[in-house]
C-alpha cells in the first residue's frame, strides 16, 4: 500500500502554478534560473525554503516577483493573480454543492437593511438540508430572518487561479424551539468568530442550491484557430 503523499509547501505550489501558466517545463525553468531540474522538482513537490539569491533568479525566470512567489500578497483580497491557462467555468450539481458546503465554515449572507443591501460573513453549519448561523438579535445578519435571502460560500485558490462558489437561496427563519436550538448548539463546530453575545440562530431552508467551479486542465497547447 503506497504511503501518504509528501506535503507541498506554498512556495512550491506557487512555482508550479506560475510555471504551468507560462507553459514552461522544469528543465526550461532550471535553465533560466541557473539551477538543476531536480531541484525545481524538489521545490515544487516538497516543503523547501530556498535562499533569497535563488528566489530572485527564480522569480526572474518565471517573470514574476519574489513577493508573489512567497505569498507576500496573502493579506490582500483573493483573486489578484492572473487567469490560468485555458480555464473552464462549469455548473455544479446539487449534491456536489452540498458536499462543498460541508458541515461548517464561513459564508456570506445577503440581507436588506434600512441602509440598503448588505453582504456579511458569518460562521455557519449544515443541519440536514438547511444552513444555519448564529448572530445577535439586533445585528444586520438577524434581518435575514425576515424573508427570502441569499447565502454564498466560496473557495479561491490563488496559486492555481481556480475556485468554486455555491449559492443558497431560500426562506430564513429564527430557530426558537428549545430542542432545535439545543441540536444546533451541539453540532456547532465553533463559537462565532466575531465574539460577543450571539445566541440567535437563523436557519435557511433552500429553495434553490446552485454552484459553479473554475476548472484548470493545465494544458498549454494553443487554442484551435
Secondary structure, DSSP 4 states (H G I P E B T S, - for coil): -PPPPPP--HHHHHHHHHHHHHT--HHHHHHHHT--HHHHHHHHHS-----HHHHHHHHHHTTS-HHHHTTTTTTSPS--SPPPTTEEEEEE-HHHHHHHH-SEEEEEEEEEETTEEEEEEEEEEEETTEEEEEE-TTSSGGGGGGSEEEEEEEEEETTTTEEEEEEEEEEEEEE--HHHHHHHHHH-SS--TT-S---EEEEEEEEEEEEEEEEE----SPPP-
